[in-house]
Amino acid sequence: MEPKNKFRTMTEFIFQELKEDILYGGLLPGQVLLQDEIAAKYEVSRIPVREALRMLAAERLIEMKAHRRAAVRDRSTAEIADLFLVKSLLEPWAAAAALSHLTTSDIQLLRSIYEKMESAARRSDLVRYVKLNREFHITIYKKCGSSSVLQLIEHFLDQSSRFVFYFLAQGGNTLPQAQAEHLAILRACEDRDESLVSELIREHSNRHWRRDPSLVSSSQLAPESSLIGGQKTSAKRPPRPAR
């Protein structure tokens, strides 16, 4: 096999495909993944599928079951609240620490990402929006000066992405409110206001769960798709490696 893109192996490709389905609403907690069906879908043997599932289990996104089965891992409302609590502690510090290191180019990139988020919000493209949301925040945090803190933040951003997706999928004023908060964060970064950006990001992170953690639970949604035989909710996929 000679991969022709960023994925070196079919294992990596399948892992990323399944991970994005979990993070962006294509697969909901409790949905079962069958190795044989996944292998048939991607026209591969069970070996890369099995390894991809092990990688997902290591990231606590799925649980391995008997008979070559796995299921998307569920989270209790208490666990979801813990995810956002940790985010609300780490991210404000990282943002404040990053401000003095943000360059003019960084600020321009933040504004460009914000404008792309506006476009995604107008189209109600939630998958694109949540991906850009992660990019927006990481653009700030990666300048915090601590690779250990950044690694933790990236982990918790990944763990919480699907719950942000569920929250935004409820409609109403969720997207406009999120965008108003992102604009305020952008302006605080432009002004290099450490105290303000820290407070804004703390409130932004808390908003998803403080009133009621069940608001970010997948139980609020009916599964609209499944891995096999369903219409995916995710955006266009990257090209797979050559087999």
Sequence and secondary structure as in RCSB ss.txt:
>XXXX:A:sequence
MEPKNKFRTMTEFIFQELKEDILYGGLLPGQVLLQDEIAAKYEVSRIPVREALRMLAAERLIEMKAHRRAAVRDR
STAEIADLFLVKSLLEPWAAAAALSHLTTSDIQLLRSIYEKMESAARRSDLVRYVKLNREFHITIYKKCGSSSVL
QLIEHFLDQSSRFVFYFLAQGGNTLPQAQAEHLAILRACEDRDESLVSELIREHSNRHWRRDPSLVSSSQLAPES
SLIGGQKTSAKRPPRPAR
>XXXX:A:secstr
    SS  SHHHHHHHHHHHHHHTTSS TT EEEHHHHHHHHT  HHHHHHHHHHHHHTTSEEEETTTEEEE   
 HHHHHHHHHHHHHHHHHHHHHHGGG  HHHHHHHHHHHHHHHHHHHTT HHHHHHHHHHHHHHHHTTSS HHHH
HHHHHHHHHHHHHHHHHHHT TTHHHHHHHHHHHHHHHHHTT HHHHHHHHHHHHHTTTSS GGGG GGGS    
 TTTS   S         
